[in-house]
Amino acid sequence: MKIEILGSGCAKCNKTKEIVEKAVDQAGIAAEIVKVQDMDSILAYGVMITPAVVVDGDVKIAGKVPSIEDVLKWITK
């Protein structure tokens, strides 16, 4: 599983990465977590507001920090 955190490196983006890492640890799954800061790559997903979370190429949330419960839902389906 590949999880991408889209964002410029702002506080909300860093918090999102922290939440995703906690959720992956809680779920006990193997996932590659990648931080994407390149604006062209972010825009390629159609994301205009960061932070955003992409799981296996599918944008799950954009413009706000997800809850750990949300992330667990996305990664344990």
C-alpha positions in Angstrom: 0.0 0.0 0.0 1.3 3.5 -0.9 0.1 6.5 1.1 1.0 9.9 -0.1 0.7 13.1 2.0 0.3 16.1 -0.3 1.4 19.4 1.1 3.9 22.2 1.4 5.3 21.1 4.7 3.1 23.4 6.8 2.0 22.5 10.4 -1.3 20.9 9.1 0.7 18.8 6.6 3.1 17.6 9.3 0.2 16.7 11.6 -1.5 14.8 8.8 1.7 12.7 8.3 1.9 12.1 12.0 -1.7 10.8 12.1 -1.2 8.6 9.0 1.9 7.0 10.6 0.0 6.4 13.9 -2.9 4.8 12.0 -0.5 2.5 10.0 1.2 1.4 13.2 -2.2 0.8 14.9 -3.5 -1.3 11.9 -0.2 -3.2 11.8 0.0 -3.0 8.0 2.9 -2.5 5.7 2.6 0.8 3.9 5.0 3.1 2.1 4.3 6.7 3.4 5.6 9.4 1.0 5.5 13.2 1.5 4.8 15.0 -1.8 5.7 18.7 -1.8 6.0 19.3 -5.5 3.1 21.5 -6.6 2.9 20.0 -10.1 2.5 16.6 -8.6 -0.1 17.8 -6.1 -2.1 19.6 -8.9 -1.9 16.4 -11.0 -4.3 14.8 -8.4 -6.7 17.7 -8.8 -5.9 18.9 -5.3 -6.1 22.7 -4.8 -6.0 22.9 -1.0 -3.5 20.9 1.2 -3.1 18.9 3.2 -4.4 15.9 1.3 -4.1 12.1 1.6 -3.8 9.8 -1.3 -4.1 6.0 -0.8 -3.0 3.8 -3.7 -3.7 6.7 -6.1 -7.1 7.6 -4.8 -7.5 11.0 -3.1 -9.3 10.4 0.2 -9.3 13.9 1.8 -8.1 17.4 0.8 -8.0 20.7 2.6 -8.2 19.4 6.2 -6.4 17.1 8.6 -8.0 13.7 8.8 -8.9 11.9 12.0 -7.1 8.7 12.9 -10.4 6.9 12.6 -10.8 8.1 9.0 -7.3 7.0 8.1 -7.9 3.6 9.7 -11.1 3.2 7.6 -9.2 4.0 4.4 -6.3 1.6 5.0 -8.1 -1.4 6.5 -10.8 -2.0 3.8 
